[in-house]
Amino acid sequence: MPFASPTEAQEFLANNPDIEAIELFILDANGVPRGKLLHRDELLSLHQHGRPLPSTILGLTLRGEDVENSGLVWDVGDVDCTAYPLAGSLTRLPWRKHPTAAVQVSMHPQSGMPAAVADPRHLLSRIIAALQADGFHPVMACELEFYLLDARRDALGRPQPALDADGGRPHSTQVYGLRELEQLEPFLADLYAACKAQGIPARTAISEYAPGQVEITLEHGEALTAMDQAVRYKRLVKGVAHAHGMQACFMAKPFAEHAGTGMHMHVSLADDTGRNLFASADPAGTPLLRQAVGGMLACLLDSLLLFCPNANSYRRFRANSYAPLARIWGVDNRTVSLRVPGGPASSRHIEHRICGSDANPYLAAAAMLAAIHHGIREQIDPGVPVQGNGYSQVKDFIPTDWLSALNALEQSTWAHQAFGADFIRVYLAIKQAEYRQFMGEVGEQDWRWYLSNA
């Protein structure tokens, strides 16, 4: 685990004398950043000695509640676990009015126990190391879609699209529309500036299929670095949106009548020299690429909970919605779960289209890469790529309910071996607690359906 040196903190403080506060954050299993606000005088000590954080910080539900059977609460007395800053993560937050920086931490593999077993970044690091030991170096990138909403709700308390630059409320959109992007110019200008300041390689912006829905692509890079950038980018988008009086929403399906939000993950494998091992003049890629696809298809159900972690995640799966429904793959085909995009032979890679934007990038990447490794080791044949409309050609559908995904992960021998029994125990405890809480709530939908009719 490449933790930052004290020199990094010393240089940052010298170059940023106005910074008064530093947000220390760690990403939990749900992808929620949690931490503390430090005074600048505490930064050097953090880099020298780490920072104790309670074990429960990595065993919380999405709503921030302790999960008693995670093993991280009463069993260990909510013990302090030492976290250290990650190299290169100390950056300014340029959208903050008060001079503030942020630094990402991760649990120390020894002094961070027992919480270290639940640290999502540790899981991804371990799976990458296993691939590298066999001579495979994963290269990845994220495409994160999101909605820009008004910070204020409508008269009925419902979320609504943010006002555009002309002061109007968009109620329709043109996919790939340039006017839509022009109306977001003030936000996008600040977003790109913040990305540049934080070293996040933000590239193409696209107006998506719904009012206020946007996607910005991030550049490919070494897998762990790419996921670090995705995590920090998501925080950055939310921060810049807040500064503009908006809310950036990464729910998988915030509106029934509009498109869901996906997190498309791009992956290839390189050798020790950086050569793309998937590169091929054949549009379907090399035999190694096809084995990688075979592994991801074979392990898809077992790891679905890491791609689609919440109840709302499964509302995104609808036919003819560009959200995949089946364990199928294809070449330059957006109706499948795993797509091999077109382009130059040297750029051949796999696009994984299953995740919603609500997924934890570390866990989604870990599940993808572990499945790829499994496919290569077992030389799994993915079958013939689907041509044409994948929605109309298959019967082997992905389960589109939360409970099925929970049960599949719990019963998966492969997942316990790939992710480790300790991680599975904590993660399932968190998600099962959330499932019980979610299903135990009674609200407007229940009343509308059953109050008079039952």
N, C-alpha and C positions, 0 to 999 in steps of 0.2 A: 504494500500500500504506500504510494509515494506521497508522504505527508510533507507539508511546507517547512522550510527551514526558518529559523528566527531572522535570518538576513532579509527574507522577503518582507516580513513585518517592519523591520527597521527602515528598509528602503521606501516602503509605502508611506510610513509616517513622515519621513523626511520630505517626500515628494507631494504630500497632501496635508499640509499643516492646518488646513481649515476643517478637516474631518474631525467631528466630535463624538460620533456614535458609530458603532459597528454592529450590524445584525449578524449574529451567529446562527446558522441554521443547519439542520440535518433533515434529510428526506425520509419520511416513514414509509411503511408498506403501502399506504394508500396514495403515496405521492404528495402528501401534505408537508410543506416545510414547517418545522417546529424548532424553537430555539430560544435565544435570549438577546436582549439589547445590551451591548457592552459599551463602556466608556473607552475612549481611545487609549487611556493609560493601562487598560487590561489586555490590549492586543498582543504585546510582546510576550507576556506571560502565557497567553494561550498557545503561541507558537513554541514556546520553550517547554511547557509542562502539560499542555493539553487542558481540557476543561471537563470537570465532572458533570455528567448529566444523569438524571434518574433512569433506571432501567425501563420504567414504564413509558418513556418517550417513544420507544419503538414498538409498543404493544397497545396502541390506542385505536379505537374505532375512528371512522371518518369524522364523526362528530366530537372527537376528543375525549371519549370515555374510556376508563380502564377496562381491560378484559381480564378478569380474574384468572381464568384457566389458561392464559397465555404462558404462564410460568415466569412472567416478568413483574408480578405485583407482590402478593403476600409471600409466595414461596421463597423469594429472595430478599424480602424486606424492602422492596423498591430501592435496591442498592445503587450507589453512584457508579457509573461506568465512564471511563475516560475517553473522550473524543478529541481528535486532533484536526487541524485545518488541512485541507487538500491543497496541494501545490497549484498555484495559478488561479485560485478561486477568489482571492481578495481583490475586490473591485469597488469602484464608486457606484452609487445608485443615482444617476444624473437627474432623474425625475423628482427626487425628493427635495422639498423646500429647505429642510434642515440638512446641512452637510453630513451625509451618511454613507457608509460603505457596507458591504456584505462580505461574509466569508463562509464558505461551506465546510462543514466538518463531517468526519466519518468516525465510527468507533474503532479504537485500537484493537487489533486482533487478539491481544492478551488482556491488557488492562481495561478494555472495553467490554469484557464479558460480564454477564451473560447476554447483554443486549446485542453484542456483535453478531450473534447467530441470526438476528432478525434484520440486520442492516442490508437493505436492498443492493447497495453498491458493492458490498462484499460478495454477494451471490454472483453478480455479473462478473466481478473481477476473477472469481474462482473458475467460472465457466470459460472465460476468455483464456485463462492460463492453461486449462486443459486442452483447448484447441491449439494454442501456441506450442504446447509440448509435442504435438503431432505435426508441427510444421505449417499450421494454418493460422493466418493473422486476419481476423475479421475486420472489415471496413463497413461502416454503417452511416446512415443519415435518417433524419426524421422529417416528415411533412406534417405539421400540426395545424389542423383547422380549428377555428374558434368563431364565436359570435361576439360582436360588439353591441352591448345592450346599454340602454339608458340607466344611469344609477337610480333613477326614480321609476317606480312601478306605475302602471296605468290606473285608471279610476277603480278598477276591480282588483287591484293588487297583483296583477300579472306582469311578468317581465315584458319589455317592449324594446324594439330596435332603437339604437341611439340616434339622436338627431344628426343629420349630415351637415356639411359645412355651410349649406344654404339655409339651414334652420328647419328643413323639412324632415318628416318622419318617413323613411322608406318602407313601403308595404309590398314591394315586389323588387326583383333584381334581374339583371342580365348576367348570366354566368360568363366569366371572362370579360365582363363589362369594364370599359376604361373609365366611363363617367363615375361608376361606383367607387373606383379607386381614387379618382380626382376629388370626390367628395370627402374622402378620408385623408386628404393630403396632410393636414396638420398633425394628425395622429401618426400617420406613417412616417413623416419626416422625423418626428421625435423618436419613434420606435427604431428606425434605422440608425439614428445617431446614438441611441443608447446601446444598440447591438455592437456598433463599432467601438464604443468606449469600453465595452466589456469583452471584446474579442470574440463575439459570437458571429459566425459567418452567415448572416441572413442574406438571402438572394431574392428569388423571384416572388413577387406578390401577385395573388390571383383573387378576383372576386368570385365567390363560390355560388351555390345554387339557391341561396336564401337571403332575405334582407339582412344586411349587416354581417354576413358570413364571409370570412377571409381565410386565406391560406398563404403562408410564407414559407418557402423551402429553406432548409439549412444544408450547407455543403457537406459532402462525404468526408469522413476522416476515420482515424482509428476508433474502434467501437466504443471503448470506455470514454474517451474524450468526447465523441459525438453525443453520447447519452448525457454526459455532464452538461454539454452545451444545450441540449434539449430541456433539461431540468431548469437551468438558469434562464433560458429563453422564456419559458412559461411564466416564471416569476416576473420577468421583465415586462412581458406583454400585459400582465395584470397591473403592474405598477404604473406603466405609461398610460394605460386606459383610465385608471383611477385619477391620474393627474389631469385628464381631459374630461372628467365628469362622467365617465363611462365605466361599465363593468365588462371585463373580458370573460366570456363563459366557455368553459371547456367540457361541459356536459356532453355525453354521447348523443342525447336526443332531447334538446330543451323544448322543442315545439313539435307536436304531433303532425302538424300540417306542413312542416318544412324539413329540409334535409338534415340528417344527423351529421355529427362532426367526427371525423376519423383521424387517426394518427397512422399514416402510411409509413412503414419502416422499410428502408432499402438496405440490402446486405450483399456483400461479395466476400470472397476469401482471397487473400494474397499470400504469396510465398515469402521467404525471408528477405528477398530483394525488393519486395513491393509489387511484383508482377501479379496481375489479376488471374487467378486460377480458373475463373469462370469465362474468361475471354475466349470467344470463338466466332468464326464466320457463320456458323450455324445459329440462326435466331433462337433456337432452343438451348443454346449453350453447350458446355462440355458435359461429359459423363459425371464429373464431380458436381456440377450444378444440379443435374437431375437427381443425384443421390441426396443432395441437400434438400431439394423440393420433396423427395420421397420421405425424408425424415420429418419435415415439418407437417406434412399431411398425416403421417402415421401418428404423430404426437399431438395433433391439434386439439382433440377433445380433452386429453389429459391436462393440457396447459391453458385451456380456454379461459379459466378464471383469472389468469394473469393478464390476458389480453382484454378481457371484459369483466372488470372486478365488481361492478355495482348493479343493482337492480335496473337502473335506468339504461345501462349498457345494452341490454337486450332489446330495448324498444327500437334500436337503430336498424335491426335486421329485418328488412322488408324487400320483397322482390322488386326488381327494376329500380333500385334506389342507389346503385353503385356501392352498396354495402353487401359483402359476400354472404352467401347462404349455405355453401356446400364445400366439402373437401375436394376441390378441383383446382387445377392449374392451367395456365394457358400462356401463349406468346402474344404480347401486345394486345391483351384482352382485359378490359376493365369489368367484366362480369364474373370474374373468378376470384378465389381467395388469394392465390399466389400467382403473380403476374411477372413474366420476364419481359421487361420493356424493350422496345426497339432501340436503334442507335448504333454507333460504331461498335465493332467487335470488341475493342479494348474496354468498353464500358459495360459489358454484359453483367447483369446482376439480377437479383430477385426483389420484387416489391411485395411485401407482406401487407395485405389490405384489411386485416381482420380487426385490429385494435381500434377502439374509440379513443378520442382525445383525453378521456378520463383515466386511461391506463397509466401506471407508473412506468416511465421509459426504461428504468433499470431492470424491472422485473419482466417487462415485455421482451426486451432484448435478450435477457438471460434465457427465457423460455425458447425463443427463436434459435439462439445459438446452440443450446443444449440439444434441441431437436435436429439441427443440422449435423452436429457431431454424431448423433445416433444414426442418422441416415447414411453418413459416410462410412461409419464403422460396420454397419450391417448391409451396406450396398443396396439400399432400398430403391426399387424401381417405382417411380411415381405414376407410371402408366402413360397413356397417350394424352398430350395436351388438348384441352377442349378448344374447339373452334366455334365461332358464332356465339349465340346467346346462351351463356352458361346457366342462366336462371331456368331455362326451359328444358335442359338436357339431363338433369340429375335427380336422383331420389334419395341420396345419402346426405340429408340436410344436417347442418350444425344445430344442436339444441339451442333454442332461443329463450331459455329461461335460466335464471340464476341458480336455482337449486340443482339442476342437472350438472352445471359446471362445478358447483361445490362438491357434489358427490363424486364426480369424475376425478377431480384432483385428489380427494381423500382416498379413493380406491386404487389409484395408479401406482403400481410398483415402479414403473419407469420414473415418475416424478419424484418419488421418495429417494431413489438412487441418484438422480440428476441434481436435485436441489438440496438434498440432505434432510434427514428426518427432523432435525431441530427447527430448520426454517419452516418446513411444512406444518409442524405442530403449531408454531406461533401464528403463521399466516392464516391457517384454517380456523384457529380460535378467534381471530379478529373478524374474519369474514362471516363465520357462523353466528357470532354475536350480532353483527350488523343485520344479517338475514332475519334473526328472531325479532330484533327491534323494528325493522322495516315492516315485516308482516304483522307485527302487533299493533301498528298504528291504524286508527280509523279516521277517515277524513272525507273531503268533499266528494271524491269519486265514489266512495262507498255509499254516501247518502244519495247521490244522484242515481246510482244504479238500484239500490235496494231499499231505501227508506220507505217508499210507497209501494214498491212492486213485490217485495218478498212476502 
